[in-house]
Amino acid sequence: MARTRRLSSVVFVVALAGCSRGPEPTDTGPRVVLAADTVAGVRVEVEHRPDSERYERKWEPDAGVVLRGADRFEFHHGIPLVNGTTFPSPAVGDTLRWNLSGPLLVNGQPVEPHRFQPRPLDAPPTELKWDIKHPSDAPRDSLSADWSRTGRVLVTAHGDGVVRVWDVDKRLVRTEIAPPAPTDGRKRWGFKAAVSPDGKTVAAANVQASAVTLWEADSGKLITTLAEPAGKVTALRFTSDRELSEERDGVIYSRDLTGDRSKVTRLGAAGSDLRASAPAGPGSRLAVADEAGGLTLRDATNGGRTQQLWWRSVGRAGPATALAFFADGKTLAVGAADGLRLYDVESGRERGWIHTLSIRSLAVSGDGAFLAAAMEHGPAVLLWRAADLQPR
């Protein structure tokens, strides 16, 4: 005889010993056990047969993995997966159930897979190639890529010690700038460069030295050399046509290019996190990646929502190495050692990836039409049309 009872909106059948009504059932199948854990405020229930199949589970405060036979269930930062397929995120207090058969259940109701699935994207890039000009320890190692906000000027810095200004439409180098080689014995490797929003001025620096040089983008003519303050320059960025931001030995300085260029204003410590800001406007966000592999979206306003993104450990991914928002703020491009990943900002879901060499820098053109990637020891700068990387 069998009775039925309800638990978490799901029906179980429990065989009761000693029941005398009707013929005694014959149960020759293996017993089924329900295991339950609470992860990030969600009750996760898993059916399994401990006597007849492999069963392993490992839970952490906000993530977990269950291996059952040949199947795999995962729960990462609110995202459930079954054999690699992702499903909608349950809310805190919900019950998520993975039965031996049938669909995944949330509060007893079946759910369909999420519309964004991490999958390889068929979007071959255009390759911007260059000829090596100077001997170097790493002539093909490109440390930076930067776009102007107007005029579609792309500036990249390469391991042969040359900063290149590109005519993107013709796929040709428009201007070559060769800053003085550093004197630390590394030859010319280690340059980074930035371009002003109007596309007229290029700033360049070697990460092993303290000098910053300014150049005319069109002619390649040297404008000035700025050697102070002391400290190796690890990052450059134009905050406007008249202001240059420099990171030196972990400290950020601002330099007014229209006044006394030798003077800088100390803004504070740079921190160790990799950051990128979405375009200004309502709901604008900040992306932050840390060396431990964490990837977070934050509302730009103080006290805004923080969302931890799931960083898949595939191949030799390691932590994120480059971040860039698309012009509409709806897509976050993330570079890593295994290639390019694209996240939907609103849902926080990874929706696709492209395998490449290790990415050093990512930049979106001012008109939003292109995404450029500077590669580690790559033969070219990779260029995608942003439209080719949008969800279909």
C-alpha positions in Angstrom: 0.0 0.0 0.0 1.3 3.5 -0.6 0.4 6.9 0.8 1.2 10.3 -0.6 2.4 13.4 1.1 3.5 16.8 -0.1 6.9 18.4 0.5 7.8 21.8 -1.0 5.0 21.5 -3.5 6.4 18.2 -4.9 4.7 14.8 -4.4 6.6 11.9 -2.8 5.6 8.3 -2.5 6.5 6.6 0.8 6.2 2.8 1.2 4.8 2.0 4.7 5.6 -1.3 6.3 2.8 -3.3 7.8 0.0 -1.9 5.7 -2.7 -4.7 5.3 -5.0 -3.2 2.7 -4.6 -4.4 -0.8 -1.7 -6.4 -2.3 1.8 -5.4 -1.1 3.7 -3.5 -3.7 6.8 -5.0 -5.3 9.6 -2.4 -5.4 12.6 -3.8 -7.2 14.1 -0.4 -8.1 16.9 1.3 -6.2 15.8 3.7 -3.4 15.6 7.4 -4.1 17.0 9.9 -1.6 16.4 13.7 -1.4 19.4 15.8 -0.4 18.8 19.5 0.5 21.2 22.4 1.1 20.8 26.2 1.4 23.0 28.2 -0.9 22.9 32.0 -1.0 19.4 32.0 0.6 18.0 29.4 -1.9 17.0 25.9 -0.8 18.5 23.5 -3.3 17.0 20.0 -3.4 18.5 17.1 -5.4 17.1 13.6 -5.9 19.6 10.7 -6.3 20.0 6.9 -6.0 22.8 6.4 -3.5 22.9 2.6 -4.0 23.2 2.6 -7.8 25.0 5.7 -9.2 27.8 8.1 -8.5 26.8 11.0 -6.3 29.1 13.8 -5.2 28.3 17.3 -4.0 30.3 20.3 -2.9 28.6 23.5 -1.6 30.1 26.9 -0.7 28.3 30.0 0.6 27.2 31.2 -2.9 28.1 28.3 -5.2 27.9 24.5 -5.5 28.4 21.5 -7.8 26.5 18.2 -7.8 27.6 15.1 -9.8 24.9 12.5 -10.2 25.8 9.6 -12.5 26.9 11.2 -15.8 24.9 14.4 -15.1 26.1 17.7 -13.6 24.2 20.4 -11.7 25.8 23.7 -10.8 24.7 26.8 -8.9 27.0 29.9 -9.3 26.1 33.4 -8.0 22.4 32.7 -8.4 22.7 30.9 -11.8 21.6 27.3 -12.0 23.0 25.0 -14.7 22.1 21.5 -15.7 24.8 19.8 -17.9 26.0 23.3 -19.0 22.5 24.7 -19.8 21.7 27.8 -17.7 18.3 28.5 -16.2 16.6 31.6 -14.7 17.9 32.7 -11.3 15.7 31.8 -8.3 15.0 34.5 -5.7 16.2 34.3 -2.0 13.7 32.1 -0.2 12.8 30.0 -3.3 13.2 26.2 -3.5 15.2 24.9 -6.5 14.7 21.2 -7.2 16.6 18.9 -9.5 14.7 15.6 -9.9 15.8 12.4 -11.4 13.7 13.1 -14.4 11.6 16.0 -15.7 12.4 19.7 -15.9 14.2 21.8 -13.3 11.6 23.1 -10.8 11.5 26.4 -8.9 8.9 26.4 -6.1 7.4 23.3 -7.8 7.0 24.9 -11.2 9.0 23.8 -14.2 11.3 26.4 -15.7 12.7 26.8 -19.3 16.3 27.5 -20.0 17.4 31.1 -19.9 17.5 32.9 -23.3 21.1 33.8 -22.8 23.4 30.8 -22.9 27.2 30.9 -22.8 28.1 29.7 -26.3 30.8 30.3 -28.9 30.1 33.2 -31.2 30.6 33.0 -34.9 32.1 36.5 -35.4 35.5 36.4 -37.2 37.4 39.6 -36.5 39.3 41.8 -38.9 43.1 41.6 -38.3 45.0 44.9 -38.2 48.6 43.8 -39.0 51.8 45.8 -38.8 55.5 45.4 -39.7 58.0 45.1 -36.9 60.2 48.2 -36.9 62.7 47.7 -34.0 64.4 44.7 -32.3 62.7 43.8 -29.0 62.2 41.1 -26.4 58.5 40.9 -27.4 57.9 42.8 -30.6 54.3 41.4 -31.0 53.1 42.0 -27.4 50.6 44.9 -27.6 49.8 46.5 -24.2 47.1 49.0 -25.1 44.4 50.0 -27.5 42.5 53.3 -27.2 39.9 55.2 -29.4 39.1 58.8 -29.8 35.5 59.8 -29.1 35.2 61.5 -32.4 36.7 60.7 -35.8 37.2 57.0 -35.2 40.9 57.3 -34.4 42.4 54.0 -33.0 45.8 54.1 -31.3 47.7 51.0 -30.2 51.1 50.5 -28.6 53.3 47.5 -29.5 56.3 45.6 -28.2 58.6 46.9 -31.0 58.4 50.3 -29.3 56.1 51.9 -31.9 52.8 53.5 -31.2 50.5 53.2 -34.2 47.6 55.4 -35.3 45.3 53.5 -37.5 43.0 54.3 -40.5 40.5 51.7 -39.5 38.4 51.9 -42.6 41.4 51.2 -44.8 43.0 48.8 -42.3 46.3 50.6 -42.6 48.7 52.4 -40.2 48.2 56.1 -40.7 51.0 57.4 -38.4 53.9 55.7 -36.6 55.3 57.2 -33.4 58.5 55.9 -31.9 59.1 57.2 -28.4 62.7 57.1 -27.0 63.6 53.6 -25.9 63.9 53.0 -22.2 67.4 52.6 -20.6 66.6 49.6 -18.4 67.9 47.0 -20.8 64.5 45.8 -22.0 64.9 47.5 -25.4 61.6 48.9 -26.5 59.0 46.6 -25.0 56.5 48.0 -22.5 54.8 51.0 -24.2 51.2 52.1 -23.5 49.4 54.9 -25.3 46.2 56.9 -25.1 44.5 59.3 -27.6 42.6 62.5 -26.8 38.8 62.5 -27.3 39.2 64.8 -30.4 41.8 62.4 -31.8 44.5 65.0 -32.2 47.0 64.2 -29.4 48.7 60.9 -28.4 50.2 60.3 -25.0 52.8 57.5 -24.7 54.8 56.0 -21.8 56.9 52.9 -21.1 55.8 51.0 -18.0 59.4 50.7 -16.9 60.1 54.5 -17.0 58.7 57.8 -15.7 58.6 59.9 -18.9 55.3 60.7 -20.7 55.6 62.0 -24.2 52.9 63.9 -26.1 52.6 63.7 -29.9 50.6 65.0 -32.8 48.4 62.2 -34.0 48.4 63.3 -37.7 52.1 64.1 -38.2 53.8 62.0 -35.5 55.6 65.2 -34.3 56.8 65.3 -30.7 55.0 68.0 -28.7 56.7 67.7 -25.3 58.3 65.3 -22.8 57.0 65.2 -19.2 59.4 63.5 -16.8 57.8 64.5 -13.5 56.7 63.4 -11.0 58.9 60.4 -10.4 57.4 56.9 -10.6 56.9 54.3 -13.3 53.8 55.0 -15.5 51.5 52.0 -15.6 48.4 53.6 -17.1 47.4 56.6 -19.2 44.0 58.1 -20.0 42.7 61.3 -21.4 39.8 62.5 -19.3 39.2 65.3 -21.7 41.1 67.1 -24.5 42.8 69.3 -21.9 43.4 66.8 -19.1 45.6 63.6 -18.9 45.3 61.0 -16.1 48.5 59.1 -15.2 49.0 56.2 -12.8 52.5 56.1 -11.3 53.5 53.5 -8.8 49.9 53.0 -7.7 49.0 56.7 -7.4 46.8 58.6 -9.9 47.7 62.1 -11.0 45.9 64.6 -13.2 47.8 66.9 -15.6 46.3 70.1 -17.1 47.6 70.2 -20.7 46.5 73.8 -21.3 48.5 75.3 -18.4 51.9 74.4 -16.9 52.3 70.8 -18.1 55.0 70.1 -15.6 52.6 70.3 -12.7 50.2 67.6 -11.7 47.5 67.1 -9.1 47.6 64.0 -6.9 44.2 62.3 -6.9 44.8 59.4 -4.7 45.7 55.7 -4.6 44.8 53.7 -7.7 44.0 50.4 -6.1 44.6 47.0 -7.6 41.2 46.3 -9.3 40.6 46.5 -13.0 37.7 48.9 -13.7 35.6 50.1 -16.6 32.6 52.5 -16.5 29.5 52.3 -18.7 28.4 55.5 -20.6 27.0 58.1 -18.3 23.2 58.2 -17.8 20.4 56.6 -15.8 21.4 53.2 -14.6 25.0 53.6 -15.6 27.3 50.9 -14.1 30.8 50.2 -13.1 32.5 46.9 -13.8 35.2 45.7 -11.4 37.5 42.7 -11.8 40.0 41.5 -9.2 43.0 39.3 -9.3 41.2 36.4 -7.6 38.9 36.0 -10.6 35.9 38.0 -9.2 33.8 40.0 -11.6 31.3 42.5 -10.3 28.8 45.0 -11.7 27.9 48.0 -9.5 25.5 50.8 -10.0 27.4 54.0 -10.5 25.5 55.8 -7.8 26.6 55.5 -4.2 24.9 52.7 -2.4 23.6 51.2 -5.7 23.0 47.6 -6.5 26.0 45.2 -6.6 25.8 42.1 -8.7 28.5 39.3 -8.7 28.9 37.9 -12.2 29.7 34.2 -12.8 33.3 33.9 -14.2 33.5 30.5 -15.8 36.8 28.6 -15.3 37.4 27.1 -18.7 40.8 26.4 -20.3 43.4 28.8 -18.9 41.0 31.7 -18.3 42.5 33.1 -15.2 41.2 36.5 -14.0 39.9 39.2 -16.4 42.6 41.2 -18.0 40.6 43.9 -19.8 37.1 45.4 -19.5 35.0 47.6 -21.9 31.3 48.5 -22.1 29.6 48.9 -25.4 28.4 52.4 -26.3 24.8 51.6 -25.3 25.9 50.3 -21.9 24.0 47.0 -22.5 27.0 44.7 -23.1 30.2 44.3 -21.1 33.2 42.9 -23.1 35.7 41.1 -20.9 39.2 39.9 -22.0 41.1 37.1 -20.5 43.9 34.6 -21.3 41.5 32.4 -23.2 39.8 35.1 -25.3 36.8 37.5 -25.3 33.6 37.1 -23.3 30.4 39.1 -23.6 28.0 39.7 -20.8 24.5 41.0 -20.9 24.5 43.9 -18.4 20.9 43.8 -17.4 20.7 40.1 -16.5 24.4 39.7 -15.6 24.6 36.7 -17.8 27.5 35.7 -20.0 26.0 35.2 -23.5 28.9 34.2 -25.6 32.6 34.0 -26.1 35.3 33.9 -28.8 38.6 32.0 -28.3 41.6 34.2 -29.0 45.1 34.6 -27.8 45.5 36.4 -24.4 43.9 39.8 -24.5 45.8 42.8 -23.0 43.4 45.6 -23.7 39.9 46.3 -25.0 38.4 49.5 -26.4 35.1 50.5 -28.0 35.1 53.2 -30.7 33.6 56.5 -29.9 30.7 55.9 -32.3 30.1 52.5 -30.8 30.7 50.7 -34.1 33.9 48.7 -33.3 35.5 46.7 -30.5 39.3 46.5 -30.7 41.5 44.0 -28.8 45.3 44.3 -28.3 46.8 40.9 -27.8 49.7 39.3 -26.0 52.3 38.1 -28.5 49.7 38.3 -31.3 50.3 38.9 -35.0 47.6 41.6 -35.2 45.2 43.8 -33.4 41.7 42.2 -33.6 38.7 44.4 -34.7 35.1 43.4 -34.5 32.0 45.2 -35.6 29.9 45.7 -32.5 26.8 44.7 -34.5 28.3 41.2 -35.1 28.7 40.7 -31.3 25.1 41.5 -30.4 22.6 38.7 -29.4 20.6 37.2 -32.2 
